[in-house]
């Protein structure tokens, strides 16, 4: 089991005010080779969980003065790896789905036979072993999915990595395009380090921050007395990058006049400082980056066409995070490890329900936004995991506009989208969940809340919930 060493006896804790149920659990699980501890008191049971760190916990949904969901939340916050099984004598589809949404591994309606209970526990033990193996695999994937500071195993990112490897030894100019937050500077750094100029300087210039009137001086330098305030000679970005690489970020923001001078420098490989007649040869590779479509800008006359073709002899395009959903979990794990270390904490990971919330979000700010969200969550958590309450409100609650202008809740929008995807794949829920990038538990949760969905009978709902695990 996940919370036991490979050679230890699996530990189970049962929390139920019904002593007959506690006896049933103990007797039923004896043949399974597990160590069972029971408590008829919720607080004492929670203390048992914290002390013994079991692999499986049985929790009664309705105990006197205690909300079983609250106890489930407390256990999940303590250790998201613990598999919690909810017990209830009063079945309802809503409570079953709610239990799954809160992170329960199973939902059992009383009465239950010893044989059925033993079979469920055996299945949970097997699932725990599978998840442990998957966790080890994810750690290994994270190690192997790193490339020069970038994380990715999606086909889109593997294509980018391949491009960088092939381009780096030969480029003089490269255009890196992509939306804000996709990691263009990281790509530029990788190109530089893997190039023959990797031991030289890597100079970063944010073209959008260049002050109008001083931009030429910043790029190419100036001599003393070139203009009012020029009290001495100044070395520009190009000269500073001699023998290395100059990274021109937000290249689409510079004026047409400055673009003409930039083109000449790229063609001649020489700079002329402001106020000087002398020229100086430079040997610098240039990587330009933009979040704009420079081809369209060139067609509209807003960017020099000749400069565009000079820069875009080779172009590396970074996909938005929405197009590389396969990388989301790896990136989360990477940032949790990074900020756990930075903040001096021992954060093990992100709860399943928090992961599902993150998976639903569109990530318009891309990887940079994800890093900020995970960093903030790691700062806020005092425990070993990041949970839903550590995520910002704009991720957990949001309104989406519909075509008719009406605003609906995130849940309603999700349900509509899920129905569209299900229709497109012929009702195949496993395939729909894969396309949506969510767990099957989340898919069933969304379907269950759809008002137009046919209500399930207790037997059918229980069977579907068991299929999730």
Secondary structure, 3 states (H helix, E strand, C coil): CCCCCCCCCCEEEEECCCHHHHHHHHHHHHHHCCEEEEECCHHHHHHHHHHHCCCEEEEECEECCEEHHHHHHHHHHHCCCCEEEEEECCCCHHHHHHHHHCCCCEEEECCCCHHHHHHHHHHHHHHHHHHHHHHHHHHHHHHHCEECCEECCCHHHHHHHHHHHHHHCCCCEEEEECCCCCCHHHHHHHHHHHCCCCCCCEEEEEHHHCCCCCHHHHHHCECCCCCCCCCCCECCHHHHCCCCEEEEECHHHCCHHHHHHHHHHHHHCEECCECCCCCEECCCEEEEEECCCHHHHHHCCCCCHHHHHHHCCCEEECCCHHHCHHHHHHHHHHHHHHHHHHCCCCCCEECHHHHHHHHHCCCCCHHHHHHHHHHHHHHHCCCCEECHHHCCHHHHCCEEECCCCCEEEHHHHHHHHHHHHHHHCCCCHHHHHHHHCCCHHHHHHHHHHCCCCCCCCHHHHHHHHHHCC
